[in-house]
Amino acid sequence: MLRIVANRTFRHLFAAQVIALLGTGLLTIALALLAWDLAGPDAGQVLGTALAIKMVAYVGLAPVAAAFAQRAPRKAMLVTLDLIRAGVALMLPFVTEVWQIYVLIFLLQAASAGFTPTFQATIPDVLPDERDYTRALSLSRLAYDLENLVSPMLAAALLMFVTYSVLFTGTVFGFLASAVLVLSVVLPSPHPGRPRGIWDRTTRGLRLYVASPRLRGLLALNLSVAAAGSMVIVNTVVIVQAGFGLASSHVALAMAAFGGGSMIAALTLPRLLDRVADRPVMLAGAALLVVGLGAGSFLAEAGFATLLALCAVLGVGYAVVQTPSGRLLRRSSMPEDRAAVFAAQFALSHLCWLITYPLAGVLGTQIGMAATFGTLALLAGVSVTLAVTLWPSVEEVPVAHGHPELPADHPHLREHGRYLGHRHPPMPGEAHSGRASA
């Protein structure tokens, strides 16, 4: 890990990610309190609608943003989107109507739909060595888990002295700090591809995604991740407070157990992935999610200690599937297509969440927690079966081939070796159509 942190560009980008995530965590808590002020007992409905708007923005706008990102300098785009997010967060304390929350959340998440995939697609260019990139993915996973732990603690401490509207100020500073850190480094530009129309550029990432067997498998695994994550995020508060009659602090402990399991997995994965291929590791993680959800249908209401153990197990499986996904996206795209493929993953993975969030909530209310655990376990099991079918192991066998149409300094050739006759697992795109040789 120390080696990649020594890279100044990655260090500044990682710091930007951590600070922006902390700001986003404060925003989530402040938004919940703002919804309560405006809607009272209907605050849950307001938050549910805002969450749906967030997912719709992610699913619909990420591919469009990626299409424009191919023509815009990365640094300028990332800084501009950070400033837009800061401006929207600055307006939230002045909201007086529920509809204003919906409009501002859409604008904020629209900017995030452009920022996050572009940011993620930049990291493999900053760290071209796969071992370094694997460790960067683990650090990124840790950053998300720490955000889930640190932001609520920081918000609780601040709320002892200030009103919740001040938390929005913390969000503004988080996005501004992210913009400054991005400005402080030189970002690599992807190798330019051939000129394409806006429709071609908008849909290219999705077309490349579905053309790759390993990414079709990843899409199926995204559904298992969303099933488990939605169960934890949506229903933990109901199980703890309504089922066990415990306080909100116990909800935080259960969420911390989920985050803790994820952090343990993220710390362990780099060495494991140095020795074992991504496919069996990710399938094992998804199988663990199925087992954890299935066990929840029998054990979730057995007691708080049992729930903590279940959350930790689900956290481990969650990270084992999530963390290596960036490696698959990197391996399945040419440098000039990387932002589009990352945007496709961003949109499609959030489409899975758009399905499972309301499913977990409605089922938990209508059929009870045990049956909801069982239903989501069945859904996750189907997704794992699909992943095994859609992503056969033969697709990860390196194939010898050449690229006489590419210049000798093309990033793909610098990454994989000689001008003619290098080897790597199959990947989609014109550069690999019909060029494999035994």
C-alpha distance (Angstrom), angle and dihedral (degrees) to the residues before:
residue distance angle dihedral
M1 . . .
L2 3.82 . .
R3 3.79 90.7 .
I4 3.79 94.9 60.6
V5 3.82 93.4 41.6
A6 3.83 86.9 56.4
N7 3.82 87.3 63.7
R8 3.83 101.8 95.3
T9 3.80 95.6 -152.1
F10 3.79 93.8 50.2
R11 3.82 91.4 42.8
H12 3.81 91.9 55.8
L13 3.81 93.1 43.8
F14 3.79 91.9 48.8
A15 3.81 90.5 49.3
A16 3.81 88.8 50.1
Q17 3.80 89.6 52.4
V18 3.81 93.9 49.1
I19 3.81 94.7 47.5
A20 3.81 93.3 45.7
L21 3.82 90.3 48.8
L22 3.80 91.6 52.1
G23 3.79 88.8 51.1
T24 3.79 90.7 49.2
G25 3.81 90.0 50.8
L26 3.81 90.7 53.9
L27 3.80 88.8 48.4
T28 3.82 91.7 54.8
I29 3.80 92.4 54.2
A30 3.80 94.2 42.8
L31 3.79 90.6 48.8
A32 3.82 91.3 53.9
L33 3.81 90.4 52.2
L34 3.81 91.9 45.5
A35 3.81 89.7 51.6
W36 3.81 89.8 52.4
D37 3.81 90.7 51.3
L38 3.79 92.3 51.1
A39 3.80 102.1 35.7
G40 3.80 107.3 19.8
P41 3.83 110.5 -166.3
D42 3.83 89.4 8.4
A43 3.80 91.8 61.3
G44 3.81 90.9 106.6
Q45 3.79 90.7 58.4
V46 3.81 90.3 49.1
L47 3.80 92.0 50.6
G48 3.80 91.8 45.3
T49 3.80 90.5 53.2
A50 3.81 91.4 46.7
L51 3.81 89.7 50.8
A52 3.80 91.0 50.8
I53 3.82 89.8 49.9
K54 3.80 88.8 51.7
M55 3.80 92.1 53.7
V56 3.81 93.3 45.4
A57 3.81 89.7 52.5
Y58 3.80 90.9 49.3
V59 3.81 94.7 47.6
G60 3.79 97.0 42.8
L61 3.78 104.0 36.9
A62 3.82 107.0 35.3
P63 3.86 94.5 78.7
V64 3.82 90.9 45.7
A65 3.79 91.6 50.2
A66 3.81 90.2 48.8
A67 3.81 90.0 53.9
F68 3.80 91.2 56.3
A69 3.80 91.9 40.8
Q70 3.80 89.3 66.3
R71 3.81 88.6 66.2
A72 3.83 99.4 38.5
P73 3.82 127.8 74.3
R74 3.80 108.4 -102.4
K75 3.79 96.2 -130.7
A76 3.81 93.9 49.2
M77 3.79 91.5 48.0
L78 3.81 95.4 48.2
V79 3.81 93.6 46.4
T80 3.81 92.6 46.7
L81 3.80 92.3 50.7
D82 3.81 91.2 48.0
L83 3.82 89.4 52.7
I84 3.82 90.9 49.1
R85 3.81 90.2 51.3
A86 3.80 90.8 48.7
G87 3.82 90.9 49.8
V88 3.81 92.6 51.2
A89 3.82 92.3 47.6
L90 3.80 88.7 50.5
M91 3.83 89.8 59.0
L92 3.81 96.8 49.1
P93 3.86 96.7 81.8
F94 3.81 88.6 60.3
V95 3.81 95.2 55.7
T96 3.81 114.4 125.2
E97 3.82 101.8 167.9
V98 3.79 132.8 52.9
W99 3.82 93.0 -127.0
Q100 3.81 88.9 59.5
I101 3.82 89.1 59.9
Y102 3.79 89.8 54.7
V103 3.81 93.7 50.1
L104 3.81 94.4 47.1
I105 3.80 93.6 44.8
F106 3.79 89.8 52.4
L107 3.83 91.2 51.4
L108 3.80 91.8 46.4
Q109 3.79 94.4 48.7
A110 3.81 92.1 43.0
A111 3.81 87.6 59.6
S112 3.81 90.4 46.4
A113 3.82 89.7 50.4
G114 3.79 87.1 62.0
F115 3.80 97.8 37.3
T116 3.80 103.5 48.3
P117 3.84 101.5 52.1
T118 3.82 91.5 42.6
F119 3.80 90.5 49.8
Q120 3.82 91.9 47.3
A121 3.81 92.0 48.4
T122 3.82 90.5 53.1
I123 3.81 95.9 59.4
P124 3.85 97.3 68.3
D125 3.82 88.2 53.0
V126 3.81 90.7 50.5
L127 3.84 90.8 47.6
P128 3.83 106.3 31.3
D129 3.83 94.1 169.5
E130 3.83 108.1 93.0
R131 3.82 94.0 -141.4
D132 3.80 90.2 54.5
Y133 3.79 91.5 45.1
T134 3.81 91.3 51.1
R135 3.80 89.6 55.6
A136 3.79 90.2 47.4
L137 3.81 89.3 54.8
S138 3.80 90.0 52.2
L139 3.81 91.0 50.6
S140 3.80 89.3 49.3
R141 3.81 90.2 52.1
L142 3.81 89.2 49.7
A143 3.80 90.0 51.2
Y144 3.81 91.1 56.3
D145 3.81 91.3 47.5
L146 3.79 93.2 47.5
E147 3.80 89.0 50.4
N148 3.81 88.8 57.5
L149 3.81 90.0 51.9
V150 3.81 104.7 35.0
S151 3.82 101.9 39.5
P152 3.84 95.1 60.8
M153 3.82 90.8 46.2
L154 3.80 91.7 48.5
A155 3.79 91.5 46.3
A156 3.81 91.7 49.6
A157 3.81 90.8 51.6
L158 3.81 93.1 48.2
L159 3.80 93.4 46.8
M160 3.79 89.5 60.8
F161 3.82 87.9 69.4
V162 3.82 108.5 20.9
T163 3.80 140.1 34.4
Y164 3.80 121.0 -96.5
S165 3.84 91.7 -104.3
V166 3.81 87.9 72.9
L167 3.80 88.3 64.1
F168 3.79 88.5 68.5
T169 3.81 87.0 59.3
G170 3.79 88.7 57.6
T171 3.80 88.4 53.5
V172 3.81 91.0 51.7
F173 3.80 91.7 51.2
G174 3.81 90.2 47.5
F175 3.81 92.9 56.7
L176 3.81 92.4 42.6
A177 3.81 91.0 50.9
S178 3.80 89.2 49.4
A179 3.82 90.0 53.2
V180 3.82 91.8 49.9
L181 3.81 92.4 49.7
V182 3.81 92.0 49.4
L183 3.81 89.2 49.5
S184 3.81 90.7 52.7
V185 3.83 95.5 66.2
V186 3.78 139.0 55.9
L187 3.80 110.8 -116.5
P188 3.80 121.7 -151.8
S189 3.77 116.0 -117.7
P190 3.81 119.7 -134.5
H191 3.78 118.8 -113.3
P192 3.82 105.8 -89.0
G193 3.77 115.5 -109.9
R194 3.78 127.1 -150.6
P195 3.83 116.2 -71.2
R196 3.81 113.5 -85.8
G197 3.79 136.2 -177.9
I198 3.79 120.6 -103.4
W199 3.83 93.3 -105.5
D200 3.81 91.2 49.4
R201 3.80 91.0 49.1
T202 3.82 93.0 45.4
T203 3.80 94.6 52.1
R204 3.81 99.0 32.2
G205 3.80 95.6 90.0
L206 3.80 91.9 50.9
R207 3.82 91.8 47.0
L208 3.81 92.8 49.9
Y209 3.80 89.8 45.3
V210 3.80 96.0 55.0
A211 3.83 90.7 42.0
S212 3.80 91.1 62.7
P213 3.84 116.6 79.4
R214 3.81 92.1 -153.8
L215 3.81 91.4 52.8
R216 3.79 92.2 47.1
G217 3.79 85.0 54.1
L218 3.80 89.6 48.5
L219 3.80 90.2 53.1
A220 3.80 89.8 55.1
L221 3.81 90.2 48.5
N222 3.82 89.4 50.0
L223 3.79 86.9 64.6
S224 3.81 92.2 55.5
V225 3.81 90.1 49.3
A226 3.80 91.5 49.6
A227 3.81 92.1 47.8
A228 3.81 92.9 53.9
G229 3.81 95.5 38.7
S230 3.80 93.2 48.9
M231 3.79 91.6 51.1
V232 3.80 90.8 53.8
I233 3.81 97.5 41.5
V234 3.81 98.5 41.9
N235 3.80 103.8 35.4
T236 3.81 107.7 29.1
V237 3.80 91.5 86.0
V238 3.82 90.6 51.3
I239 3.81 94.1 48.2
V240 3.80 93.5 46.8
Q241 3.79 101.6 40.9
A242 3.80 104.1 27.2
G243 3.80 98.0 29.4
F244 3.80 102.0 37.4
G245 3.82 98.3 22.1
L246 3.81 91.6 -129.9
A247 3.81 130.7 145.5
S248 3.80 129.1 -94.5
S249 3.81 89.7 -102.0
H250 3.81 87.9 67.7
V251 3.81 88.8 55.3
A252 3.80 87.8 56.1
L253 3.82 89.8 50.4
A254 3.80 91.7 52.4
M255 3.80 91.2 49.4
A256 3.80 88.7 47.0
A257 3.81 89.5 54.4
F258 3.81 89.1 54.3
G259 3.81 90.8 48.4
G260 3.80 91.7 44.4
G261 3.80 92.4 54.1
S262 3.78 89.4 49.2
M263 3.82 91.9 49.9
I264 3.82 92.7 50.7
A265 3.79 90.1 52.0
A266 3.81 92.9 46.5
L267 3.81 91.1 52.7
T268 3.81 92.2 48.8
L269 3.80 99.5 43.7
P270 3.84 102.5 74.7
R271 3.82 93.7 64.7
L272 3.79 91.7 41.0
L273 3.82 92.2 51.2
D274 3.80 89.8 50.6
R275 3.82 87.0 65.9
V276 3.82 106.5 25.7
A277 3.81 129.2 51.8
D278 3.80 120.3 -110.3
R279 3.81 96.3 -115.0
P280 3.83 100.2 63.4
V281 3.81 91.5 40.0
M282 3.80 93.8 51.9
L283 3.80 93.6 43.1
A284 3.81 89.2 51.0
G285 3.81 90.0 51.2
A286 3.80 91.4 50.6
A287 3.81 90.7 47.5
L288 3.81 87.9 53.6
L289 3.81 88.6 54.6
V290 3.82 89.6 53.2
V291 3.81 91.2 49.4
G292 3.82 92.3 46.4
L293 3.81 93.5 49.6
G294 3.79 91.1 44.7
A295 3.80 91.1 50.7
G296 3.80 88.7 49.1
S297 3.80 90.7 62.9
F298 3.83 87.3 64.9
L299 3.80 104.1 26.9
A300 3.83 111.0 28.8
E301 3.79 93.3 91.9
A302 3.83 94.6 40.1
G303 3.80 92.5 93.9
F304 3.78 144.8 -53.9
A305 3.81 95.2 -88.4
T306 3.81 90.2 54.4
L307 3.80 90.2 49.2
L308 3.82 90.0 52.9
A309 3.80 90.2 53.4
L310 3.81 91.5 48.4
C311 3.81 91.5 50.0
A312 3.81 90.9 50.1
V313 3.82 91.7 50.6
L314 3.79 91.6 48.8
G315 3.82 89.3 48.2
V316 3.81 90.7 55.0
G317 3.81 92.8 49.7
Y318 3.80 91.0 44.8
A319 3.82 93.3 56.3
V320 3.81 94.7 41.2
V321 3.81 89.3 59.6
Q322 3.80 98.0 36.6
T323 3.79 103.0 44.2
P324 3.83 100.8 61.1
S325 3.81 93.7 44.1
G326 3.80 92.1 93.3
R327 3.81 89.2 58.5
L328 3.79 90.1 55.9
L329 3.81 91.8 49.4
R330 3.80 91.7 48.2
R331 3.79 92.2 47.5
S332 3.81 92.4 47.6
S333 3.80 99.1 53.3
M334 3.77 140.6 60.1
P335 3.83 113.0 -123.4
E336 3.81 93.0 -104.4
D337 3.83 90.5 53.5
R338 3.78 97.7 43.2
A339 3.81 98.2 98.5
A340 3.82 90.9 49.1
V341 3.81 93.0 50.3
F342 3.82 92.7 46.9
A343 3.82 88.5 50.0
A344 3.81 90.1 51.2
Q345 3.81 90.2 53.0
F346 3.81 90.1 47.5
A347 3.81 92.0 52.1
L348 3.81 97.8 41.5
S349 3.81 95.3 44.8
H350 3.80 90.5 51.8
L351 3.79 89.6 48.2
C352 3.81 85.9 61.7
W353 3.81 89.6 52.3
L354 3.79 90.1 48.0
I355 3.81 86.7 59.8
T356 3.80 99.4 42.1
Y357 3.82 100.4 41.1
P358 3.81 95.3 65.9
L359 3.81 91.2 34.3
A360 3.82 91.6 57.8
G361 3.80 91.7 45.9
V362 3.80 97.5 46.4
L363 3.81 95.0 43.1
G364 3.80 92.2 46.6
T365 3.80 89.3 55.2
Q366 3.79 98.2 40.6
I367 3.82 107.3 37.0
G368 3.82 104.9 18.1
M369 3.79 133.4 -107.2
A370 3.80 99.0 -78.2
A371 3.80 92.8 54.7
T372 3.82 90.7 43.1
F373 3.80 91.0 54.6
G374 3.81 89.0 49.9
T375 3.80 94.1 48.0
L376 3.80 93.2 49.4
A377 3.82 89.6 45.9
L378 3.81 88.1 55.6
L379 3.82 90.4 48.9
A380 3.81 91.1 49.5
G381 3.81 90.3 47.5
V382 3.80 91.1 53.7
S383 3.81 89.6 49.6
V384 3.81 91.9 52.9
T385 3.81 90.9 49.3
L386 3.81 89.5 50.9
A387 3.80 91.0 48.2
V388 3.81 92.1 53.6
T389 3.82 89.8 49.6
L390 3.80 97.8 42.9
W391 3.82 95.5 42.5
P392 3.81 107.5 46.5
S393 3.78 116.4 -170.8
V394 3.82 91.3 -120.2
E395 3.80 88.3 70.3
E396 3.81 89.6 70.1
V397 3.82 94.7 56.3
P398 3.85 110.1 109.5
V399 3.81 114.4 -114.6
A400 3.82 124.3 -154.7
H401 3.81 113.4 -126.4
G402 3.79 143.5 137.0
H403 3.82 139.6 -131.4
P404 3.80 109.9 -146.0
E405 3.81 89.2 163.5
L406 3.84 93.6 62.3
P407 3.81 125.2 83.0
A408 3.80 115.4 -111.7
D409 3.83 92.1 -112.1
H410 3.81 94.7 52.2
P411 3.85 111.0 134.1
H412 3.81 91.3 -124.8
L413 3.81 91.1 58.6
R414 3.80 92.4 43.5
E415 3.81 88.3 53.2
H416 3.80 100.0 44.1
G417 3.78 104.1 31.0
R418 3.77 139.2 -114.7
Y419 3.76 126.4 36.1
L420 3.82 89.6 -113.8
G421 3.76 130.0 26.5
H422 3.80 105.8 19.8
R423 3.82 124.1 150.2
H424 3.80 135.3 -135.1
P425 3.82 137.0 133.5
P426 3.81 114.8 -73.7
M427 3.79 117.3 -80.6
P428 3.83 132.6 -175.8
G429 3.79 127.8 -110.4
E430 3.78 139.2 79.9
A431 3.80 92.3 -75.2
H432 3.80 90.3 64.1
S433 3.80 101.8 36.8
G434 3.75 109.3 123.5
R435 3.80 94.8 -21.0
A436 3.78 100.9 111.1
S437 3.78 116.1 114.1
A438 3.76 132.3 -174.7
